[in-house]
Amino acid sequence: MTHMTQQVDEDEAIIRYLVVCQVCAALAAGVPKTVAVEEVAARPHLGRGGRSRRVGVRTLWRWLGQWEAGGLEGLRSEPR
């Protein structure tokens, strides 16, 4: 894996982590999990280069499952 590819993977894992943390914060505040996921998915999030991006509900459920199963390592992109 090239250095640039590694950096993109690291950046993507961090972005995923920041989004998942918003769900975790809502859960800690007592918001039901489904509501927390839907609310966080409805928000715009900053991606690479400060660009606004959206995260779908299904994607956020997948990231949350990856986080619960493997922590930050679980959020890294899998090669296709």
C-alpha positions in Angstrom: 0.0 0.0 0.0 1.4 3.4 -0.9 1.8 6.2 1.6 -0.9 8.2 -0.1 -3.4 5.3 0.0 -2.5 4.7 3.6 -3.2 8.3 4.4 -6.5 8.3 2.7 -7.5 5.1 4.6 -6.4 6.8 7.9 -8.4 10.0 7.1 -11.5 7.9 6.2 -11.2 5.9 9.5 -11.0 9.2 11.5 -14.0 10.7 9.7 -16.0 7.5 10.4 -14.8 7.7 14.0 -16.0 11.3 14.4 -19.4 10.4 13.0 -19.8 7.3 15.2 -18.7 9.4 18.2 -21.7 11.6 17.7 -24.0 8.5 17.9 -22.2 7.4 21.1 -22.6 10.8 22.6 -26.3 10.7 21.9 -26.6 7.3 23.4 -24.8 8.4 26.5 -27.3 11.3 26.8 -30.1 8.7 26.8 -31.3 9.0 23.2 -32.6 5.6 21.8 -30.1 4.0 19.4 -32.4 4.2 16.3 -33.2 7.9 17.0 -29.5 8.7 17.5 -28.5 7.0 14.2 -31.2 8.8 12.3 -30.4 12.2 13.8 -26.7 11.9 13.1 -27.3 10.6 9.6 -29.5 13.7 8.9 -26.6 16.1 9.7 -23.9 17.2 7.2 -20.4 16.1 8.2 -17.1 17.5 7.2 -15.0 15.2 4.9 -11.6 15.5 3.4 -10.6 19.0 2.5 -13.4 20.4 4.7 -16.1 19.4 2.2 -19.6 18.7 3.5 -20.8 15.1 3.1 -23.8 13.1 4.0 -23.8 9.7 5.6 -26.7 7.4 5.0 -28.6 5.6 7.8 -27.6 2.2 6.5 -23.9 3.3 6.3 -24.0 4.7 9.8 -25.4 1.4 11.1 -22.6 -0.5 9.4 -20.0 1.9 10.8 -21.5 1.6 14.3 -21.3 -2.2 14.1 -17.7 -2.1 12.9 -16.9 0.3 15.8 -18.5 -2.0 18.3 -16.7 -5.1 16.9 -13.2 -3.7 16.3 -12.8 -0.1 17.5 -10.9 2.3 15.3 -9.3 -0.6 13.4 -12.8 -1.8 12.5 -13.5 1.5 10.9 -10.7 1.3 8.4 -11.7 0.8 4.8 -11.5 -2.8 3.5 -9.8 -3.3 0.2 -12.2 -4.0 -2.7 
